[in-house]
Amino acid sequence: MPGLFFDFRLLLWIAPALALAAWAQWRVKSSFAAASRLAAPLSGAAAARHILDSAGATNVQIESVDGRLTDHYDPTAKVLRLSSDVYGTKSLAAVGIAAHEAGHALQDAEKSSLMGFRNAAVGVANFGSGFGVIIFMVGLAFALQSLAWLGLLLFGGTVLFQVLNLPLEIDASNRAKAQLVQLGIVPAAEMPAVNQVLNAAAWTYVAATLQSILTLLYYASYLTGGSDE
């Protein structure tokens, strides 16, 4: 059995996903930088507040967090956290990212069943990403097939989380694009710059999901006879 932790064949197997991820990250950085140079009438925080209040989600708080592009919505605390580059900045990039995160808050407010399933899978996904592969390796090393399958199943929880998360991310971006225009935050003529940022971000989620699926299939091949021992 090859050393799976440093298996060159695994890198070849997931190479398409890695290439897509590298391209998507480059697109996010370049499109965000370009859109950051274009002014918007509101800051990211103000745009998010306007979107939330217009939809009746007045209970959602907005906070500033450290880091670059660390923006996220916390459904447990009902808090939308925006990075410093987004929170107080009046740019098309800032309002685009803020509107996307506000879209997640609206999904939560509408009690999206898909978001409910995804949130329920968070614990399994976190455990599976950290320990699933380790348990799988131990099972293979000691020829304990049932243990290896258990590890693979746990890692599958991570894959399931990412599969459920992908349509939520796409929906949040679609909501953002619509709300920015409908509420007059961004004129329709200036939306292409926002669209480039959000579309590039969406591709990062596609790449991450593809990488997890390919990795799961690669590991599964060891248990189904599809890979040399």
Secondary structure, DSSP 8 states (H G I E B T S, - for coil): ---GGG-HHHHHHTHHHHHHHHHHHHHHHHHHHHHHTSB-SS-HHHHHHHHHHHTT-TT-EEEEESSSS--EEETTTTEEEEEHHHHT--BHHHHHHHHHHHHHHHHHHTT-HHHHHHHHTHHHHHHIIIIIHHHHHHHHHTT-HHHHHHHHHHHHHHHHHHHHHHHHHHHHHHHHHHHHHHTTSS-GGGHHHHHHHHHHHHHHHHHHHHHHHHHHHHHHHHHTT-S--
